[in-house]
Amino acid sequence: MTFEEFAAARLPSVLRFAAVLTGDRGLAEDVVQEVLIRASARWQAIVVLDKPEAYVRKMIVNEYLSWRRRSWRLVLSGAGTDLHGRPAPDHAAGYAERDAIWAELAKLPLRQRTVLVLRYYEGLSDQEIAEVLGCRPGTVRGYACRALAALRVELTVPPLVAPTTAMEER
């Protein structure tokens, strides 16, 4: 398989993966572009591996975790569109819940977010995630536990309600 064949066949899949990982379609495209440039230069070594796509996905994870141009917290863009850029139907309650989850995911440290994406989006085991991140399975479980605990706290805290005054009651 040539690099061009691989890129043509697997680009939509790796781009969706990067979009879920980063939470931002533009950033995902930048990360995938950087990775594919590097992968094309080393394609002869990558193509002989058992799973070249898994290797490219690992490159995407590493690029995302070391992205140097981001010194700010990730803020989701493209509200009202899905990962393919198509207009999303307006289902207010579902959209609001999804938006809240995305916002909370964006607040997580990079490694915790990466573990959740690899576990729940890619369906990888703790051992496989540990191999991708270059750590031990126990560390992966620790990241996942802390990330899920943070999401549980943030998503269950009731919104603050401003106290009413006597003037407002009249």
Phi, psi and chi 1 to 4 in degrees:
 res  aa     phi    psi   chi1   chi2   chi3   chi4
   1 MET       -  131.4  171.6 -174.8  -65.2      -
   2 THR   -83.6  164.6   67.1      -      -      -
   3 PHE   -62.4  -40.1  174.0   75.5      -      -
   4 GLU   -62.0  -40.5  -70.6   77.1   16.1      -
   5 GLU   -65.0  -43.8  -67.9  169.9  -21.3      -
   6 PHE   -60.5  -48.7  171.3   82.0      -      -
   7 ALA   -62.1  -41.8      -      -      -      -
   8 ALA   -66.1  -39.1      -      -      -      -
   9 ALA   -79.6  -37.0      -      -      -      -
  10 ARG  -108.3   -4.7  -57.5  -50.7  -54.9  158.2
  11 LEU   -56.5  -47.5 -178.8   62.1      -      -
  12 PRO   -58.7  -39.1  -23.7   33.5      -      -
  13 SER   -67.3  -48.2  173.3      -      -      -
  14 VAL   -69.9  -29.4  -64.5      -      -      -
  15 LEU   -69.1  -40.9 -165.8   52.5      -      -
  16 ARG   -62.3  -43.2  -83.4 -168.7  -51.3  -86.5
  17 PHE   -58.9  -47.3  168.4   70.5      -      -
  18 ALA   -65.2  -35.8      -      -      -      -
  19 ALA   -66.1  -40.4      -      -      -      -
  20 VAL   -68.0  -40.9  169.9      -      -      -
  21 LEU   -63.7  -45.2 -176.9   64.7      -      -
  22 THR   -88.5  -27.5   63.0      -      -      -
  23 GLY    78.7    7.0      -      -      -      -
  24 ASP  -143.5  118.7 -178.0  -46.0      -      -
  25 ARG   -61.0  -42.3  179.8   73.8  175.9 -166.8
  26 GLY   -64.0  -45.9      -      -      -      -
  27 LEU   -63.6  -39.7  178.1   58.4      -      -
  28 ALA   -59.7  -43.8      -      -      -      -
  29 GLU   -62.8  -41.0  -70.2  170.4   -8.2      -
  30 ASP   -62.8  -45.7  -69.8  -15.3      -      -
  31 VAL   -62.6  -47.4  167.8      -      -      -
  32 VAL   -62.9  -40.8  169.0      -      -      -
  33 GLN   -60.4  -47.2  179.7  178.7   -4.5      -
  34 GLU   -60.0  -43.6  -69.1  -67.9  -35.8      -
  35 VAL   -65.9  -44.5  165.2      -      -      -
  36 LEU   -66.7  -32.6  -69.6 -179.6      -      -
  37 ILE   -62.6  -46.9  -70.8  169.5      -      -
  38 ARG   -67.9  -38.4  -73.5 -162.4  -34.5  -90.2
  39 ALA   -67.0  -36.9      -      -      -      -
  40 SER   -64.0  -35.4   69.2      -      -      -
  41 ALA   -69.2  -27.9      -      -      -      -
  42 ARG  -112.0   20.1  -60.7 -169.4  -47.8 -129.0
  43 TRP   -59.0  -37.2 -172.4 -111.8      -      -
  44 GLN   -60.8  -33.6  -65.4  -53.8  -43.2      -
  45 ALA   -80.3  -32.5      -      -      -      -
  46 ILE   -75.6  -40.0  -65.4  171.7      -      -
  47 VAL   -66.1  -24.4   74.9      -      -      -
  48 VAL   -80.4   -8.8  -62.8      -      -      -
  49 LEU   -71.0  158.7  -60.6  172.6      -      -
  50 ASP   -59.7  -43.3  -71.5  -23.2      -      -
  51 LYS  -130.7   85.6  -60.6  177.3 -178.1  175.7
  52 PRO   -61.9  -32.5    6.5  -10.5      -      -
  53 GLU   -67.0  -37.8 -176.6  174.2   -7.2      -
  54 ALA   -62.9  -37.4      -      -      -      -
  55 TYR   -65.4  -43.2 -172.5   83.3      -      -
  56 VAL   -64.2  -39.9  170.3      -      -      -
  57 ARG   -63.5  -38.4  -72.8  176.6 -172.7 -102.7
  58 LYS   -64.4  -38.3 -177.8  173.5 -179.3  172.4
  59 MET   -61.6  -39.0  -69.9  175.8   70.5      -
  60 ILE   -63.9  -44.3  -70.3  169.6      -      -
  61 VAL   -59.7  -47.3  167.1      -      -      -
  62 ASN   -63.3  -41.1  -70.1  -21.8      -      -
  63 GLU   -64.3  -42.5 -179.3   69.0   19.7      -
  64 TYR   -62.9  -43.9  169.8   65.5      -      -
  65 LEU   -68.1  -24.5  -69.3  175.2      -      -
  66 SER  -108.8   17.3   65.9      -      -      -
  67 TRP   -61.5  114.9 -165.0 -103.4      -      -
  68 ARG   -89.0  -19.4  -70.0  178.3  178.7   84.1
  69 ARG   -80.2   -6.3  -68.2 -170.9  -70.9  163.3
  70 ARG  -101.7  108.1  -71.3 -172.2  -46.0  122.7
  71 SER  -110.5    5.5   61.2      -      -      -
  72 TRP  -114.9  164.3   43.4  -87.7      -      -
  73 ARG   -70.3  144.1  -61.8  -66.1  -72.5 -174.1
  74 LEU   -69.1  126.7 -178.9   63.6      -      -
  75 VAL  -117.8  128.7  177.2      -      -      -
  76 LEU   -66.7  141.0  -63.4  177.5      -      -
  77 SER  -121.8  171.9   64.8      -      -      -
  78 GLY    76.9   30.2      -      -      -      -
  79 ALA   -57.2  135.7      -      -      -      -
  80 GLY    93.5    3.4      -      -      -      -
  81 THR  -128.2  154.3   62.0      -      -      -
  82 ASP   -91.3 -172.0   65.0    8.5      -      -
  83 LEU   -67.0  -15.2  -67.9  177.4      -      -
  84 HIS   -97.0    1.1  -56.7  -69.3      -      -
  85 GLY    83.1    5.0      -      -      -      -
  86 ARG   -82.9  152.1  -60.9  179.4  -58.8 -128.1
  87 PRO   -61.8  133.8  -19.0   27.8      -      -
  88 ALA   -89.4  144.2      -      -      -      -
  89 PRO   -64.7  150.5   18.4  -25.6      -      -
  90 ASP   -90.8   88.8 -174.6   17.3      -      -
  91 HIS  -108.5   92.8  -57.7  -75.4      -      -
  92 ALA   -52.4  -50.7      -      -      -      -
  93 ALA   -66.9  -45.5      -      -      -      -
  94 GLY   -64.5  -40.4      -      -      -      -
  95 TYR   -65.7  -43.3 -179.1   75.5      -      -
  96 ALA   -63.3  -40.2      -      -      -      -
  97 GLU   -66.6  -45.0 -177.4  176.3  -37.0      -
  98 ARG   -62.4  -41.4 -175.5 -178.2   70.4 -161.8
  99 ASP   -63.4  -40.3 -167.7   40.1      -      -
 100 ALA   -64.5  -40.7      -      -      -      -
 101 ILE   -66.2  -44.5  -68.5  171.0      -      -
 102 TRP   -59.7  -43.2  -84.6  112.1      -      -
 103 ALA   -62.3  -41.3      -      -      -      -
 104 GLU   -70.7  -38.3  -66.7  -52.8  -41.2      -
 105 LEU   -60.2  -38.7  -83.1  172.6      -      -
 106 ALA   -65.1  -24.2      -      -      -      -
 107 LYS   -81.1  -16.6  -67.5  177.8 -174.2  177.1
 108 LEU   -68.9  150.3  -68.9  175.1      -      -
 109 PRO   -59.1  152.6  -24.3   33.7      -      -
 110 LEU   -54.2  -46.0  -66.6  179.2      -      -
 111 ARG   -67.7  -38.0  -71.0 -165.2  176.7  -91.9
 112 GLN   -64.2  -44.6  -70.4  179.3   14.5      -
 113 ARG   -62.9  -42.2  178.8 -171.7  174.4  113.2
 114 THR   -61.6  -42.8  -58.9      -      -      -
 115 VAL   -61.1  -43.9  165.3      -      -      -
 116 LEU   -64.4  -41.3  -68.0 -176.3      -      -
 117 VAL   -65.2  -46.0  168.9      -      -      -
 118 LEU   -64.6  -34.9  -68.3  172.9      -      -
 119 ARG   -77.1  -49.7  179.1 -178.4  -80.9 -179.6
 120 TYR   -95.7  -25.3  -64.1  108.5      -      -
 121 TYR   -92.9  -45.7 -178.6   75.0      -      -
 122 GLU   -88.0  -19.5  -74.8  -64.9  -56.0      -
 123 GLY    73.3   27.9      -      -      -      -
 124 LEU   -81.5  152.1  -61.4 -177.6      -      -
 125 SER   -80.0  168.8   68.2      -      -      -
 126 ASP   -60.2  -38.5  -71.0  -13.9      -      -
 127 GLN   -63.6  -43.6 -179.4   63.7   39.8      -
 128 GLU   -66.7  -39.8  -67.2  167.4  -38.3      -
 129 ILE   -64.6  -41.0  -63.8  169.5      -      -
 130 ALA   -59.9  -39.0      -      -      -      -
 131 GLU   -65.7  -41.1  -69.6  171.6   11.3      -
 132 VAL   -65.1  -43.2  168.7      -      -      -
 133 LEU   -85.4  -12.4  -66.2  178.0      -      -
 134 GLY    71.9   42.0      -      -      -      -
 135 CYS  -140.0 -172.8   62.9      -      -      -
 136 ARG   -91.1  155.0  -66.1 -175.7  173.7  169.3
 137 PRO   -58.0  -33.6  -25.7   34.2      -      -
 138 GLY   -63.5  -37.0      -      -      -      -
 139 THR   -65.5  -40.3  -55.6      -      -      -
 140 VAL   -60.8  -46.1  168.9      -      -      -
 141 ARG   -62.8  -36.3  -72.0 -171.3  -67.6  -85.9
 142 GLY   -64.7  -45.3      -      -      -      -
 143 TYR   -59.4  -45.4  -75.6  141.5      -      -
 144 ALA   -64.4  -42.9      -      -      -      -
 145 CYS   -62.4  -46.1 -178.6      -      -      -
 146 ARG   -66.1  -39.4  -74.3 -171.4  -65.0  -82.5
 147 ALA   -65.3  -45.7      -      -      -      -
 148 LEU   -66.7  -36.9  -68.1  172.9      -      -
 149 ALA   -64.3  -42.0      -      -      -      -
 150 ALA   -64.3  -41.6      -      -      -      -
 151 LEU   -65.8  -40.1  -70.0  176.5      -      -
 152 ARG   -60.7  -44.3 -114.0 -178.6 -104.7  115.1
 153 VAL   -65.5  -49.0  167.3      -      -      -
 154 GLU   -67.0  -35.9  -68.9  -60.7  -37.7      -
 155 LEU   -84.8  -12.5  -67.3  174.8      -      -
 156 THR  -104.8   -9.0   58.2      -      -      -
 157 VAL   -70.4  123.3  172.3      -      -      -
 158 PRO   -68.6  148.1   22.6  -29.0      -      -
 159 PRO   -65.3  149.2   20.1  -26.5      -      -
 160 LEU   -71.4  136.0  -65.8  175.8      -      -
 161 VAL  -112.1  128.0  178.3      -      -      -
 162 ALA   -69.6  135.6      -      -      -      -
 163 PRO   -66.4  144.4   20.2  -27.2      -      -
 164 THR   -87.9  150.0   58.7      -      -      -
 165 THR  -108.8  168.7   62.0      -      -      -
 166 ALA   -62.6  -32.6      -      -      -      -
 167 MET   -66.9  -36.6  -68.0  -64.4  -74.9      -
 168 GLU   -72.7  -25.5  -68.2  175.0  -19.4      -
 169 GLU   -76.7  -19.5  -68.5  175.5    1.0      -
 170 ARG   -77.8      -  -71.1 -174.1 -149.1  177.0
